[in-house]
């Protein structure tokens, strides 16, 4: 059995916890909350620290110092964060769904996240190139895309 099938999120060590991240960078997209309704929507504007080639953080260990509103996911707060993408491994495990076919721990490669259309690669713009008053113009629905079955293309 694999560690994510044997352990709860609370029981995982740091290495296992970090391995659960599929590297999609959907959580690095800027979210906007409607002040009246509380509804949260996602833009295609990403954090200035994101490497657009591989969807990694260029300053991962220092990210919270450099971006004060960057949220470090923990077994405690991941249950409370309402904007977690439906494809997120942490959310999927909490919901009893298991890891998806595109997840690197299942597929054996980080490329399936991009091939499946899960990652933000080639779909987002750096926050440094969009003024804050234009973020509403960048609201998109694709971050909620969830391919539920493996394609026939042999991935």
Long-range contacts (C-beta under 8 A, 24 or more apart in sequence): 2-105, 4-89, 4-93, 4-98, 4-99, 4-105, 5-98, 8-75, 9-75, 9-78, 9-90, 9-93, 9-94, 10-75, 12-75, 17-75, 19-105, 20-89, 20-90, 20-93, 20-99, 20-105, 21-89, 21-90, 22-87, 22-88, 22-89, 22-102, 22-103, 22-104, 22-110, 22-113, 22-118, 23-54, 23-55, 23-56, 23-104, 23-110, 23-113, 23-119, 24-55, 24-85, 24-87, 24-88, 24-113, 24-118, 24-119, 24-120, 25-50, 25-55, 25-56, 25-119, 25-120, 25-121, 25-124, 26-85, 26-87, 26-88, 26-118, 26-119, 26-120, 26-143, 27-71, 27-73, 27-83, 27-84, 27-85, 27-88, 28-55, 28-57, 28-120, 29-120, 29-124, 29-143, 30-127, 30-135, 30-138, 31-83, 32-135, 32-136, 32-139, 40-82, 40-83, 41-139, 42-83, 42-139, 42-140, 42-143, 42-144, 43-135, 43-136, 43-138, 43-139, 43-140, 44-120, 44-123, 44-124, 44-125, 44-138, 44-140, 44-142, 45-124, 45-125, 45-126, 45-127, 45-130, 45-135, 45-138, 46-120, 46-124, 46-125, 46-126, 46-127, 47-127, 48-126, 48-127, 48-128, 50-120, 50-124, 50-126, 52-120, 52-121, 52-122, 52-124, 52-126, 53-121, 54-110, 54-121, 55-113, 55-114, 55-119, 55-120, 55-121, 85-143, 85-144, 86-144, 86-146, 87-118, 87-145, 87-146, 100-147, 101-149, 101-150, 101-155, 102-147, 102-155, 107-155, 112-155, 115-155, 116-147, 116-151, 116-155, 117-142, 117-145, 117-147, 118-145, 118-147
